[in-house]
Amino acid sequence: MTAPTCVWDLKATLGEGPIWHGDAVWFVDIKGHRVHRYTPATGETASWDAPDQVTFVAPRVGGGFVAGLKSGLHHFTPELGFTFISEIEDAGLDNRPNDSTVDAQGRLWFGTMHDAEEADSGALYRLEADGSLSQHDAGVCITNGPAVSPDGATFYHTDTLGKVIWAFDIGADGGLSNKREFFHLEIEDAWPDGSVVDAEGFVWTALWGARGAIRLSPEGQIVQRVELPAINVTKPCFGGPDLKTLYFTTARKGLSDEQLAANPLCGGLFALPVDVAGQPQYEVRLDLR
């Protein structure tokens, strides 16, 4: 396997949430309050300012994106910017959204987390087509890595500080049951961050603090590890015309001046060709009328 390449050295404070949509990689810098787009075919880059911390963008059926901000869910388009949809939780919790995914039925799943990373006030939510939210897990400080298996039968949800990826069964109605430990990370000074599932059902999980990512079998065993020239890797996504390129976001947050000087590509966007393709990026079904 070839080594990952930095395709955009943008030095994001907290790069996160990459997705492949419209022949481009879309992602955010949460602490930088920006949405970014990278188009591999041309090398073109573009960025948009957000009104506060923006944690994910997910393409919506009919156009635009559903965006998670600390202030709530918004509709985002590059032309019109951000339009408020609804609050997520009581502002007194001092939570913000974090990672997200969209399943094959067009349901948006996302977690919330304590913005100061101190309280176990985060929860897992599902957005319905009518705009309502349902809660499916709770009691987590930093939620991460929601992802779904190719057959739609298994849901993955990460407790980053607990170093655990949980698996659930997904019912016909989208309900989650049979919560069980799928994987526990035992690498010192590393934490599981965002995840994505490939077409064979293997889970790719970014490693905060450990310069890379791991590929896990459907049984929860590490079968591959890749290294990046960045300390904090936050999330992978599959892109390219054949969905055989892994893109990784990374972060400079929490690193000392000495660490950044020794690792100048931290905060960049990286690309890595792989043999097994990913799943397509599904679009959110949401009626905004």
PyMOL commands that set and color helices and strands:
alter all, ss='L'
color gray80, all
select helices_A, chain A and resi 91-93+257-262
alter helices_A, ss='H'
color red, helices_A
select strands_A, chain A and resi 5-8+15-21+24-29+34-39+44-49+54-59+65-69+72-77+81-86+95-102+108-114+122-127+133-140+143-148+154-159+164-170+176-184+191-197+203-208+212-216+222-227+232-239+245-251+269-273
alter strands_A, ss='S'
color yellow, strands_A
deselect
rebuild
show_as cartoon
